[in-house]
C-alpha cells in the first residue's frame, strides 16, 4: 500500500516550488531566456530533474503576469522566449525586502 506524503514533505514541496519560482524570476531579471536555457541555469548538471519539470512553473508565472513569453523561430523550430514583466520585477523586489537578513545569509550558505 502506497502511503501519502507527510506534512513535512508537503511543506518542503511548497518551499521548493516557491523558491523555484523566485529563482526563475531572478534569472530573467536581466535576460530573455527560453525554457531549456532557464532549466540549465537553475538546475545543477548532476541533478536528476527532467527539463520538462520547469514548464509548469513558467505557465504559472505567466498566468500571474509575472513573466511573458514571445514565440521565436530558430530555423523551423519554435521556441518561447520568456521575459520578466514590470509586475514580476516588483514581485522580486518585494520578495527580497520581506526576507530577513538571517534568512538571506542562510540561503547564501546553502548555495555555496
C-alpha positions as CSV (number, residue, x, y, z in Angstrom):
1,X,0.0,0.0,0.0
2,X,1.3,3.4,-1.0
3,X,1.4,6.0,1.8
4,X,0.6,9.7,1.2
5,X,3.0,12.5,1.8
6,X,3.8,13.5,5.3
7,X,3.2,17.1,6.5
8,X,6.9,17.8,6.3
9,X,7.1,16.5,2.7
10,X,4.2,18.7,1.8
11,X,5.7,21.8,3.4
12,X,9.1,21.1,1.8
13,X,7.3,20.8,-1.6
14,X,5.7,24.2,-1.1
15,X,9.0,25.8,-0.1
16,X,10.7,24.2,-3.1
17,X,8.0,25.5,-5.5
18,X,8.2,29.0,-4.1
19,X,12.0,29.1,-4.3
20,X,12.0,27.7,-7.8
21,X,9.6,30.4,-8.9
22,X,11.7,33.2,-7.3
23,X,14.8,31.7,-8.9
24,X,13.2,31.7,-12.4
25,X,12.3,35.4,-11.9
26,X,15.8,36.2,-10.7
27,X,17.3,34.5,-13.8
28,X,15.0,36.6,-16.0
29,X,15.8,39.9,-14.3
30,X,18.4,40.9,-17.0
31,X,18.0,38.3,-19.8
32,X,15.4,36.8,-22.1
33,X,15.6,33.1,-22.0
34,X,13.8,30.1,-23.4
35,X,12.7,27.2,-21.1
36,X,15.6,24.8,-21.6
37,X,18.1,27.6,-21.1
38,X,16.4,28.6,-17.8
39,X,16.5,24.9,-16.8
40,X,20.2,24.7,-17.5
41,X,20.9,27.9,-15.5
42,X,18.9,26.7,-12.5
43,X,19.5,23.0,-12.1
44,X,22.9,21.6,-11.4
45,X,24.3,19.4,-14.1
46,X,24.5,16.4,-11.8
47,X,20.8,16.7,-10.7
48,X,18.3,14.1,-12.0
49,X,15.5,16.5,-12.5
50,X,13.9,16.4,-16.0
51,X,13.9,19.6,-18.1
52,X,10.1,19.2,-18.6
53,X,9.6,20.0,-14.9
54,X,10.3,23.7,-15.4
55,X,7.4,24.3,-17.8
56,X,4.6,24.2,-15.2
57,X,6.4,26.9,-13.2
58,X,6.7,29.0,-16.3
59,X,3.0,28.6,-17.1
60,X,2.0,29.5,-13.6
61,X,4.3,32.6,-13.6
62,X,2.9,33.7,-17.0
63,X,-0.8,33.2,-15.8
64,X,0.0,35.5,-12.9
65,X,1.6,38.1,-15.3
66,X,5.0,37.9,-13.6
67,X,6.6,36.8,-16.9
68,X,5.6,36.9,-20.5
69,X,6.6,34.8,-23.5
70,X,7.1,35.5,-27.1
71,X,7.4,32.8,-29.8
72,X,10.7,32.9,-31.7
73,X,11.7,30.7,-34.6
74,X,15.2,29.2,-34.7
75,X,15.2,27.7,-38.2
76,X,12.0,25.7,-38.3
77,X,12.0,25.2,-34.6
78,X,9.6,27.2,-32.4
79,X,10.8,28.4,-29.0
80,X,9.1,30.5,-26.4
81,X,11.4,33.2,-25.1
82,X,10.5,34.5,-21.6
83,X,11.0,37.9,-20.1
84,X,10.2,39.5,-16.7
85,X,7.2,41.8,-16.7
86,X,7.1,45.0,-14.6
87,X,4.8,43.1,-12.2
88,X,7.5,40.4,-12.0
89,X,10.2,42.9,-11.2
90,X,8.1,44.4,-8.4
91,X,7.3,40.9,-7.0
92,X,11.1,40.1,-7.0
93,X,12.0,43.4,-5.3
94,X,9.2,42.9,-2.7
95,X,10.3,39.3,-2.1
96,X,13.8,40.5,-1.4
97,X,12.6,43.1,1.1
98,X,10.5,40.6,3.0
99,X,13.3,38.2,3.6
100,X,15.1,38.9,6.9
101,X,18.9,39.2,6.6
102,X,19.4,36.0,8.7
103,X,17.4,34.0,6.1
104,X,19.4,35.6,3.2
105,X,22.6,34.6,4.9
106,X,21.4,31.1,5.3
107,X,20.3,30.8,1.7
108,X,23.7,32.1,0.6
109,X,25.3,29.4,2.7
110,X,23.1,26.7,1.1
111,X,24.0,27.6,-2.5
112,X,27.8,27.6,-1.9
